[in-house]
Amino acid sequence: MIAAGFALYAGSPPRDLWWLAPLAFATLAAVVRHRRPRAGFGYGMVFGFAFLLPLLGWLQDFLGADFGPWPWLGVAAVEALFIGLGGAGMALVSRLRLAPVWMAAVFVTAEAIRSAFPFGGFPWGRLAFTQDTGALLPLASIGGATLVSFAVALIGSGLAELAWRARRPRGWAVPLAAVLVPLLGGLAMWPLIGTEAQAGTKRVAVIQGNAPNIGLGLLNSDDVLHDNHIRAARRLVDDVRSGRVPKPDFVVMPEQVGSWGPSRTDPQLSAIAGQLDVPLIVGGLGQDSNGALRNEIVRWDPEDGFSQRYIKQHLVPFAETIPMRSVASLVSPFVDRFPQDMVPANTPGVLEVAGTKIGVGICYDVAYDDVFGPAAANGAQLLVVPTNNAWYGHSEMSYQQLAMSRLRAVETGRAMLVSATSGVSAYVRPDGSVAEQTQLFTARNLNVEVPLRTERTIATELGSTPMWTLAVLGVGAVVLAGWRTRRANA
C-alpha cells in the first residue's frame, strides 16, 4: 500500500504520468477487495498517507522552519482518514454485482466529503487533479472533476477485478467495460473540445512581479509584493509606449498585491491604469467600513479606481479563517497577523471588464467545483485566477495548482489566465493545454491574445448533479452491502 500510494503521488503534476493514477488505484482496489471494512479502512489510510505526505510536502516548505513537521503530518493524516473511509466502503461493496462501479462511486463520495469537511474541506489530492494531461481529461467537459475522478477509480477497480478473474473463463464483461469505457470515452471527446473564439478575442497582460523566497518572512511584507508588482506594471507601460508589446485590453495582477481600507485608494494602481488607459484586475486585502476583512479581486478603472470586486469564496483554514483560535497558534503563524477572520462570499465571481465577462476565483478557490463552473454558467467568457504562491518556495505546489486550472479550463470550455506573484503564471487554452507559462521566482509579464467563448459545456449545465448522483450511488451501495452482510450473519 505504501508503494501504491507513492505511485499515485508520482503520477501527479508536475510529472506527466497520468496513467499511473489508475494503476495505483488498482492496487488499492485489489487489496481491499472482499475484505472486512475495518481492513479496508486500514489499507485505505496507509494508501492515502503514502500519497498525501509527499504531495503536501509544500506545507513543510511553508511552515517547517518555524513549526516543525507537525502541520504537514497532521493535515496529511486527517485527509488520509477520509481515504481510509473510502477504502472501508470499497471493501464493503466489493462483493456486489458490478463491483467496480460501486467501488469507484464510494471513493468519489469520500472525495466529496473531504472536499467539504472539516472547516470547509480540503480538495487537494483528488484523483481528477492527476489528470491534467492524458486520455481522461476531456471527460471534465461532461461531468467536471467528479467524473474524471470516477473514471480513474473505475478503471483502477476494473483492472483489479480483471486481475482476480485472469484464470477464470467467464465474468470479464463488467471489469473490461469498466476499463475501456472511460478510456475510449475520453479519447472520443478530444476532437469535440472547442478552442476557437466565439465572441472575438481580447489581448491581456498578466503581471508577475516576483517576490523574495523567504517563506514566512513574507507575512508582514505586503509592501514588497505591492512595490514589485507596481514596478513590473511600469515595465509594461514602458513596453507598450515603446511599441515592444501591443497594448492590452486589460491587465491581470496577482492576489495580495494591494491593501486598502474603506477609502479604497491606491494612487500607484490608479496611475498605472491611467497611463495604460485600461482597467486592471488586481488582488488585495480589503477592509470594509464595518471592519470586515476580505480577500478580494477588484476591477481598478483608469478614472474611478476601485470598482467591481469579487470576494474569495473558500477561505484557507488556519490562515484566512482561524478555527479554534485559542490553540491555533501552535500550527499557524496567521493568528497574530489577522486578529479577526476574513469574511467569505457565496456568489460566483463575474466581473465586467473591457466589455467582457470575466470569471474570477482566488488561489485556493480553483480546487473547488462551485467557483468557475457557476461563473461560466453566469456568462463568463474567460477565466482568471490570481494567486500568491510565494510562501511555498520551489515546491510542487504551484504546478499542482496549475493542473487544477487546466482541468477547470476543459470543464468550462474557457481559456484560463493564472496570475501568480512568484509563478507559475500561465495562459491555459480551453482544451487544457498550456500556451505560455513563467518560471518560479522570476519577474516576467505575459502579453497574450485569448479567445472569448460563450458555448456552455455539459459540465457547466449539469453543475453539481454528477457529484450528487455518484454520492447517492455510493451511499446506496454501502447501505445495500451492509444490509446483505447483516442478513447473512443473522
C-alpha positions as CSV (number, residue, x, y, z in Angstrom):
1,M,0.0,0.0,0.0
2,I,2.8,2.4,0.7
3,A,4.3,1.8,-2.8
4,A,0.8,2.2,-4.4
5,G,0.2,5.5,-2.6
6,F,3.6,6.8,-3.5
7,A,2.9,5.7,-7.1
8,L,-0.2,7.9,-7.1
9,Y,1.9,10.8,-6.0
10,A,4.5,10.0,-8.7
11,G,1.7,10.3,-11.3
12,S,0.7,13.7,-10.1
13,P,1.8,17.1,-11.6
14,P,4.3,18.3,-12.5
15,R,5.0,14.9,-13.8
16,D,3.2,13.9,-17.0
17,L,2.4,10.3,-15.9
18,W,-1.4,10.4,-15.7
19,W,-1.6,6.7,-16.4
20,L,0.0,5.9,-13.1
21,A,-3.1,7.0,-11.2
22,P,-5.5,4.2,-12.3
23,L,-2.7,1.6,-11.8
24,A,-2.0,2.9,-8.3
25,F,-5.8,2.8,-7.6
26,A,-6.0,-0.7,-9.0
27,T,-3.6,-1.9,-6.3
28,L,-5.8,-0.3,-3.6
29,A,-8.9,-1.9,-5.1
30,A,-7.2,-5.3,-5.4
31,V,-6.1,-5.3,-1.8
32,V,-9.4,-4.2,-0.2
33,R,-11.5,-6.5,-2.4
34,H,-13.6,-8.9,-0.4
35,R,-12.0,-7.8,2.9
36,R,-13.8,-6.6,6.0
37,P,-14.5,-2.8,6.2
38,R,-12.0,-2.5,9.1
39,A,-9.2,-3.9,7.0
40,G,-10.3,-1.7,4.1
41,F,-10.1,1.4,6.3
42,G,-6.6,0.5,7.4
43,Y,-5.3,-0.2,3.9
44,G,-7.0,2.9,2.6
45,M,-5.5,5.1,5.3
46,V,-2.0,3.8,4.6
47,F,-2.5,4.3,0.9
48,G,-3.8,7.8,1.5
49,F,-1.0,8.8,3.8
50,A,1.7,7.5,1.4
51,F,0.1,9.6,-1.3
52,L,-0.7,12.8,0.6
53,L,2.5,13.1,2.6
54,P,4.8,13.8,-0.4
55,L,2.0,15.5,-2.3
56,L,1.6,18.1,0.5
57,G,5.3,18.5,1.0
58,W,4.9,22.2,0.3
59,L,3.4,22.6,3.7
60,Q,6.7,21.6,5.2
61,D,8.5,24.1,2.9
62,F,6.0,26.7,4.1
63,L,5.8,26.1,7.9
64,G,8.6,23.6,8.7
65,A,11.3,26.1,9.8
66,D,9.1,27.6,12.5
67,F,6.6,24.9,13.4
68,G,8.4,21.6,12.5
69,P,6.7,18.8,10.7
70,W,3.5,18.7,12.7
71,P,1.2,20.8,10.5
72,W,2.4,18.8,7.5
73,L,1.9,15.5,9.2
74,G,-1.4,16.5,10.7
75,V,-3.0,17.6,7.5
76,A,-1.8,14.5,5.6
77,A,-3.1,12.3,8.4
78,V,-6.5,13.9,8.7
79,E,-7.0,13.8,4.9
80,A,-5.8,10.2,4.9
81,L,-8.7,9.3,7.3
82,F,-11.2,10.1,4.5
83,I,-9.3,7.9,2.1
84,G,-9.5,5.3,4.8
85,L,-13.2,5.7,4.9
86,G,-13.3,5.3,1.1
87,G,-11.3,2.0,1.5
88,A,-13.7,0.7,4.1
89,G,-16.7,1.4,1.8
90,M,-14.9,-0.1,-1.2
91,A,-14.3,-3.3,0.8
92,L,-17.9,-3.5,1.8
93,V,-19.4,-3.1,-1.7
94,S,-16.8,-5.2,-3.4
95,R,-19.0,-8.3,-3.2
96,L,-21.9,-6.7,-5.0
97,R,-22.6,-7.3,-8.7
98,L,-21.0,-4.5,-10.8
99,A,-18.5,-4.1,-8.0
100,P,-16.1,-1.8,-9.9
101,V,-18.9,0.7,-10.4
102,W,-19.8,0.8,-6.7
103,M,-16.2,0.9,-5.5
104,A,-15.5,3.9,-7.7
105,A,-18.7,5.6,-6.6
106,V,-17.8,5.0,-3.0
107,F,-14.3,6.5,-3.4
108,V,-15.6,9.6,-5.2
109,T,-18.2,10.0,-2.4
110,A,-15.3,10.0,0.1
111,E,-13.5,12.6,-2.0
112,A,-16.7,14.8,-1.9
113,I,-16.9,14.5,1.8
114,R,-13.3,15.5,2.4
115,S,-13.8,18.4,0.0
116,A,-16.4,19.8,2.3
117,F,-15.3,18.8,5.9
118,P,-13.9,19.8,8.2
119,F,-13.5,23.6,8.1
120,G,-14.8,23.8,4.6
121,G,-12.9,20.8,3.4
122,F,-9.6,20.3,1.5
123,P,-9.9,19.0,-2.0
124,W,-6.2,18.9,-2.7
125,G,-5.2,15.4,-4.0
126,R,-8.4,14.4,-5.7
127,L,-7.9,11.8,-8.4
128,A,-9.0,14.2,-11.0
129,F,-6.1,16.6,-10.3
130,T,-3.7,13.9,-11.5
131,Q,-5.3,14.0,-15.0
132,D,-4.2,17.4,-16.3
133,T,-3.0,15.6,-19.4
134,G,-3.9,12.3,-21.0
135,A,-6.9,10.4,-22.2
136,L,-9.3,11.2,-19.3
137,L,-9.0,15.0,-19.2
138,P,-11.8,15.6,-21.9
139,L,-14.3,13.9,-19.6
140,A,-14.2,17.1,-17.4
141,S,-16.2,18.8,-20.1
142,I,-19.1,16.3,-19.4
143,G,-19.0,15.9,-15.6
144,G,-16.2,18.1,-14.3
145,A,-13.7,16.9,-11.8
146,T,-16.2,14.5,-10.3
147,L,-16.4,12.5,-13.5
148,V,-12.7,12.5,-14.0
149,S,-12.1,11.1,-10.5
150,F,-14.8,8.5,-11.1
151,A,-13.1,7.5,-14.4
152,V,-9.7,7.0,-12.7
153,A,-11.3,4.9,-9.9
154,L,-13.5,2.9,-12.3
155,I,-10.5,2.0,-14.4
156,G,-8.5,1.0,-11.4
157,S,-11.3,-1.1,-9.9
158,G,-11.9,-2.7,-13.3
159,L,-8.2,-3.6,-13.6
160,A,-8.2,-5.1,-10.1
161,E,-11.3,-7.2,-11.0
162,L,-9.7,-8.3,-14.3
163,A,-6.5,-9.4,-12.4
164,W,-8.7,-11.5,-10.0
165,R,-10.5,-13.1,-12.9
166,A,-7.4,-13.7,-15.0
167,R,-7.7,-17.5,-14.7
168,R,-11.5,-17.7,-15.0
169,P,-13.2,-18.2,-18.3
170,R,-16.2,-16.1,-17.5
171,G,-17.2,-12.8,-15.9
172,W,-14.9,-10.5,-17.8
173,A,-17.5,-8.2,-19.4
174,V,-18.1,-5.8,-16.5
175,P,-14.5,-5.2,-15.5
176,L,-13.4,-5.0,-19.1
177,A,-16.1,-2.4,-19.7
178,A,-15.0,-0.5,-16.6
179,V,-11.5,-0.2,-18.0
180,L,-12.4,0.5,-21.7
181,V,-15.5,2.8,-21.5
182,P,-13.8,5.7,-19.7
183,L,-10.6,5.5,-21.8
184,L,-12.5,5.3,-25.1
185,G,-15.0,7.9,-24.0
186,G,-12.2,10.3,-23.1
187,L,-10.4,9.7,-26.4
188,A,-13.7,10.2,-28.3
189,M,-14.2,13.5,-26.6
190,W,-10.9,15.0,-27.6
191,P,-12.0,16.2,-31.0
192,L,-15.1,17.8,-29.5
193,I,-13.2,20.1,-27.1
194,G,-13.7,23.6,-28.7
195,T,-10.9,26.2,-28.6
196,E,-12.0,28.7,-31.2
197,A,-13.1,32.2,-30.3
198,Q,-16.9,32.6,-30.3
199,A,-17.1,36.2,-29.2
200,G,-13.9,37.6,-30.5
201,T,-10.6,37.8,-28.6
202,K,-9.0,40.0,-26.0
203,R,-5.4,40.9,-25.5
204,V,-4.5,40.6,-21.8
205,A,-1.3,41.4,-19.9
206,V,-0.5,39.2,-16.9
207,I,1.8,40.6,-14.4
208,Q,4.3,38.5,-12.4
209,G,6.3,40.9,-10.3
210,N,8.0,38.2,-8.3
211,A,8.7,38.0,-4.5
212,P,11.7,37.1,-2.3
213,N,11.9,33.4,-1.5
214,I,11.7,34.0,2.3
215,G,8.7,31.8,3.3
216,L,7.0,33.1,6.4
217,G,9.2,36.3,6.1
218,L,6.5,37.4,3.7
219,L,3.9,37.5,6.4
220,N,4.5,41.2,7.1
221,S,5.9,42.2,3.8
222,D,2.8,43.4,2.0
223,D,4.8,46.5,0.7
224,V,7.3,44.2,-1.0
225,L,4.6,42.4,-3.1
226,H,3.0,45.8,-3.9
227,D,6.2,47.5,-4.9
228,N,7.4,44.6,-7.0
229,H,4.2,44.4,-9.0
230,I,3.9,48.2,-9.4
231,R,7.5,48.0,-10.8
232,A,6.5,45.2,-13.2
233,A,3.4,47.1,-14.3
234,R,5.5,50.1,-15.0
235,R,7.7,48.0,-17.3
236,L,4.6,47.0,-19.1
237,V,3.7,50.7,-19.5
238,D,7.2,51.4,-21.0
239,D,7.0,48.4,-23.3
240,V,3.6,49.5,-24.6
241,R,4.7,53.1,-25.1
242,S,7.8,51.9,-27.0
243,G,5.9,49.5,-29.2
244,R,7.7,46.5,-27.9
245,V,4.4,44.8,-26.9
246,P,0.8,45.5,-28.1
247,K,-1.4,47.5,-25.8
248,P,-3.6,45.1,-23.8
249,D,-7.4,45.4,-23.4
250,F,-6.9,44.9,-19.6
251,V,-4.3,43.8,-17.1
252,V,-4.4,40.9,-14.6
253,M,-2.3,41.2,-11.4
254,P,-2.0,38.6,-8.7
255,E,-3.6,38.1,-5.3
256,Q,-2.4,40.2,-2.4
257,V,-0.8,43.0,-4.5
258,G,-2.8,45.8,-2.8
259,S,-4.1,46.6,0.6
260,W,-6.9,49.2,1.1
261,G,-9.2,50.4,3.8
262,P,-12.7,51.8,3.4
263,S,-11.3,54.7,1.4
264,R,-10.3,52.2,-1.3
265,T,-7.5,54.2,-2.8
266,D,-4.1,53.4,-4.3
267,P,-2.5,56.2,-6.2
268,Q,0.1,54.0,-7.8
269,L,-2.5,51.5,-9.2
270,S,-4.6,54.4,-10.4
271,A,-1.5,55.8,-12.2
272,I,-0.8,52.5,-13.9
273,A,-4.4,52.2,-15.1
274,G,-4.4,55.8,-16.3
275,Q,-1.1,55.5,-18.2
276,L,-2.3,52.4,-20.0
277,D,-5.9,53.7,-20.2
278,V,-7.2,50.2,-19.5
279,P,-8.7,48.6,-16.4
280,L,-6.7,46.4,-14.0
281,I,-7.8,43.2,-12.3
282,V,-5.9,43.3,-9.1
283,G,-6.0,41.3,-5.8
284,G,-5.6,42.7,-2.3
285,L,-6.7,42.6,1.3
286,G,-9.7,44.9,1.8
287,Q,-11.3,46.3,4.9
288,D,-14.9,47.5,4.7
289,S,-16.3,50.4,6.6
290,N,-17.8,47.9,9.2
291,G,-14.3,46.5,9.8
292,A,-14.8,43.2,7.9
293,L,-11.6,41.8,6.3
294,R,-11.9,40.3,2.8
295,N,-9.5,38.7,0.3
296,E,-10.8,40.3,-2.9
297,I,-10.1,40.9,-6.6
298,V,-11.0,44.4,-7.8
299,R,-11.5,46.0,-11.2
300,W,-9.4,49.1,-11.0
301,D,-10.5,51.6,-13.6
302,P,-8.4,54.4,-15.1
303,E,-10.7,57.2,-13.9
304,D,-12.6,55.9,-11.0
305,G,-10.2,53.5,-9.4
306,F,-11.8,50.8,-7.2
307,S,-14.8,49.5,-9.0
308,Q,-16.4,46.0,-9.1
309,R,-15.0,43.3,-6.8
310,Y,-15.1,39.6,-6.3
311,I,-14.7,38.3,-2.7
312,K,-13.0,34.9,-2.2
313,Q,-15.5,32.1,-1.5
314,H,-13.2,29.4,0.0
315,L,-11.0,30.8,2.8
316,V,-7.9,28.8,3.8
317,P,-8.4,27.3,7.3
318,F,-5.8,28.4,9.9
319,A,-4.8,31.2,7.6
320,E,-7.6,33.4,6.3
321,T,-10.1,32.0,8.9
322,I,-8.8,30.6,12.2
323,P,-10.8,27.7,13.7
324,M,-10.0,27.0,17.4
325,R,-8.2,30.3,17.6
326,S,-7.1,29.8,21.2
327,V,-4.9,26.8,20.2
328,A,-4.3,27.5,16.5
329,S,-1.1,29.5,17.3
330,L,0.6,26.1,17.7
331,V,0.2,25.4,14.0
332,S,-0.4,28.7,12.3
333,P,1.5,32.0,12.1
334,F,-1.6,33.8,10.9
335,V,-3.2,34.0,14.3
336,D,-1.3,37.2,15.2
337,R,-1.3,38.5,11.6
338,F,-5.1,38.5,11.4
339,P,-6.8,39.1,14.8
340,Q,-10.1,38.5,13.1
341,D,-11.3,36.1,10.5
342,M,-11.8,37.2,6.9
343,V,-15.3,37.1,5.6
344,P,-16.1,34.9,2.5
345,A,-18.6,35.4,-0.2
346,N,-21.0,32.9,-1.6
347,T,-21.7,34.2,-5.1
348,P,-19.8,33.4,-8.4
349,G,-17.2,35.9,-9.4
350,V,-18.1,37.5,-12.7
351,L,-16.6,41.0,-13.4
352,E,-17.4,43.2,-16.4
353,V,-14.0,44.2,-17.8
354,A,-13.4,45.9,-21.2
355,G,-16.8,44.7,-22.5
356,T,-16.1,41.1,-21.4
357,K,-17.4,39.0,-18.6
358,I,-14.5,37.6,-16.7
359,G,-14.9,34.6,-14.3
360,V,-12.7,35.1,-11.2
361,G,-11.5,32.8,-8.4
362,I,-8.7,33.4,-6.0
363,C,-5.9,30.9,-5.4
364,Y,-7.4,28.1,-3.2
365,D,-10.8,28.6,-5.0
366,V,-9.6,26.7,-8.0
367,A,-9.6,23.4,-6.1
368,Y,-13.4,23.7,-5.6
369,D,-16.2,22.8,-8.0
370,D,-18.5,25.7,-7.2
371,V,-16.5,28.6,-8.3
372,F,-15.6,28.6,-12.0
373,G,-18.4,26.4,-13.2
374,P,-21.1,28.8,-11.8
375,A,-19.1,31.7,-13.2
376,A,-19.3,30.2,-16.7
377,A,-23.0,29.5,-16.2
378,N,-23.4,33.2,-15.3
379,G,-21.9,34.3,-18.6
380,A,-18.2,34.4,-18.0
381,Q,-16.3,34.2,-21.4
382,L,-12.8,34.0,-19.9
383,L,-11.5,32.8,-16.5
384,V,-8.7,34.3,-14.4
385,V,-7.2,33.0,-11.1
386,P,-4.9,35.5,-9.3
387,T,-2.8,33.7,-6.7
388,N,0.1,34.2,-4.3
389,N,2.3,31.1,-4.1
390,A,5.4,32.8,-2.9
391,W,5.1,31.2,0.5
392,Y,5.9,27.7,-0.8
393,G,9.4,28.1,-2.2
394,H,10.4,25.9,-5.1
395,S,8.0,23.2,-4.2
396,E,5.5,21.5,-6.5
397,M,2.5,23.4,-5.1
398,S,2.3,25.9,-8.0
399,Y,2.4,23.1,-10.6
400,Q,-0.3,21.2,-8.7
401,Q,-2.5,24.4,-8.7
402,L,-1.8,24.9,-12.4
403,A,-3.1,21.4,-13.1
404,M,-6.4,22.3,-11.4
405,S,-6.6,25.4,-13.6
406,R,-6.1,23.2,-16.7
407,L,-8.9,20.9,-15.6
408,R,-11.2,23.9,-14.9
409,A,-10.5,25.2,-18.5
410,V,-11.7,22.0,-20.0
411,E,-14.6,21.7,-17.6
412,T,-16.0,25.1,-18.6
413,G,-14.7,25.4,-22.2
414,R,-13.0,28.7,-21.3
415,A,-9.4,29.9,-21.5
416,M,-7.8,30.4,-18.1
417,L,-5.2,33.0,-17.1
418,V,-3.2,32.3,-14.0
419,S,-1.5,35.4,-12.4
420,A,0.9,34.4,-9.6
421,T,3.1,36.7,-7.6
422,S,6.2,34.5,-8.0
423,G,5.0,31.9,-10.5
424,V,3.7,29.8,-12.1
425,S,1.7,32.3,-14.2
426,A,0.2,30.9,-17.4
427,Y,-2.2,31.1,-20.3
428,V,-4.2,27.9,-20.5
429,R,-6.2,27.2,-23.6
430,P,-9.8,25.9,-23.4
431,D,-8.6,22.4,-24.1
432,G,-6.3,22.5,-21.1
433,S,-3.1,22.9,-23.0
434,V,-0.6,25.5,-21.7
435,A,0.2,28.1,-24.3
436,E,2.6,30.1,-22.2
437,Q,3.9,29.9,-18.6
438,T,6.5,31.5,-16.5
439,Q,9.2,30.1,-14.2
440,L,9.2,30.2,-10.4
441,F,10.7,33.3,-8.7
442,T,11.2,35.3,-11.8
443,A,9.7,38.7,-12.8
444,R,8.0,38.3,-16.1
445,N,4.9,39.8,-17.8
446,L,2.8,37.8,-20.3
447,N,1.1,39.5,-23.1
448,V,-1.4,37.1,-24.8
449,E,-4.4,37.2,-27.1
450,V,-7.1,34.9,-25.7
451,P,-10.4,33.6,-27.2
452,L,-13.7,34.5,-25.7
453,R,-16.2,31.7,-25.6
454,T,-19.9,31.6,-24.9
455,E,-20.9,27.9,-25.5
456,R,-21.6,26.0,-22.3
457,T,-20.2,22.6,-21.7
458,I,-22.3,19.7,-20.5
459,A,-20.4,20.0,-17.2
460,T,-21.4,23.6,-16.8
461,E,-25.1,22.8,-17.5
462,L,-25.1,19.9,-15.0
463,G,-23.3,21.7,-12.2
464,S,-23.2,19.6,-9.1
465,T,-25.5,16.9,-10.5
466,P,-22.7,14.3,-11.2
467,M,-21.4,14.7,-7.7
468,W,-24.8,14.1,-6.1
469,T,-25.6,11.3,-8.4
470,L,-22.4,9.4,-7.6
471,A,-22.9,10.2,-3.9
472,V,-26.3,8.6,-4.0
473,L,-25.0,5.6,-5.8
474,G,-22.0,5.3,-3.4
475,V,-24.1,5.6,-0.2
476,G,-26.8,3.4,-1.6
477,A,-24.3,0.7,-2.4
478,V,-22.8,0.9,1.1
479,V,-26.3,0.6,2.6
480,L,-27.3,-2.4,0.4
481,A,-24.0,-4.2,1.1
482,G,-24.3,-3.6,4.8
483,W,-27.8,-4.9,4.9
484,R,-26.8,-8.0,3.0
485,T,-23.9,-8.6,5.3
486,R,-26.1,-8.3,8.4
487,R,-28.7,-10.6,6.9
488,A,-26.1,-13.2,6.0
489,N,-24.7,-13.1,9.6
490,A,-28.1,-13.3,11.2
